[in-house]
């Protein structure tokens, strides 16, 4: 069950990503990106078929939170923002536009 705190957390991740405060990295899994918070929480966003999924785990890999784009549509936007950061999409576009 999605709570207000869950949606607030996802909005925090989105804002922090847009402001450049989170460093997302690609994982070994295609279309999965990860970042960490407070040195003890791992956040992953991934594509799972037509769905986007965010998970939060602790250092022992215990899954603390899972939210899908079916539960909360902004998970799509977070996935896209994390992908742009992790793959440095803006730099690639700049390079192409400069000729």
N, C-alpha and C positions, 0 to 999 in steps of 0.2 A: 504494500500500500504506500503510495507516494504521499509524503507529508509536506507541509509548508517549508520545513527546514531543508528538506531535500531539494525543493525547487529554488530556495534561496541559495543553497550551495552551488547548484548548477549555474545560476545567474552570476554568482561570485566567480566561478571558473571562467565563464564567458567574458565578463568584464576584465578580469585579470589577463586573459589571453589577448583581448583586443588592445589592452594598454601595454602589452609587451612584458608583463610581470611574470608570466609562466613560460618556461622553456620546454616545449614539447619536442620529443624525439621519436623517430620511427623505431618500432621494435623489430624483432626478427620475423614477425608475422605481417604479411601484406595487409595494408589498410588498417593497421593498429598503431596508435601513438600513445606515448606515456609521458608523464611528468610526476614530480614528487612534491609533497607539501610537508613543511615542518620537519623534514628529514626522517619522517616515520610513516608517511602515508603515500601509497602509490595510486595514481589515477591513470586509468587506461580508457581510451575511447577506441571503438573498433566498428567496422562494418560487418554485419552478420546477415548476409542475404540482403533483403530490402530494408533491414532495420539497422539503426545505429544504437550502440550500447555503451554506457559509461559504467565503470566499476571503480570502487575505492577499496583498497586492501591495506592491511597493516603490514608491518615488517615480517610477520610470521605467515604472510600470504593468506590470512583469513579475510574473506570477502565481507566487507562491512556494509556496502551499498551497491546495488545494481539498479540502474534505471535505463529503460529503453526509449527509443523515439516513439514507440506506441504508447508508452506511459505518459510521456512528456515531450511534445514536438520539438522544443528548443534543443534537445539532445542532437538533432540533425545539425543545427547551427554550430554547436560546440565541436562536433566532429569536423565540420568543414574548416572552422577556425584553427583547430589543432593541426589539421593536415597542412594548411597554408604555412603555419609556423614551422612545423617539423620538416617539411620539404622545401622551405624557403622559396615558395612560389613567387612572391613579389620580386625577389632578386632575379629569378629566371625571366619573368616578364620584362623587367627593366633592361636586362641584357639584350633581349630580343628587340625591344623597342629602340634601343640605342643603335642598332644596326650592327 
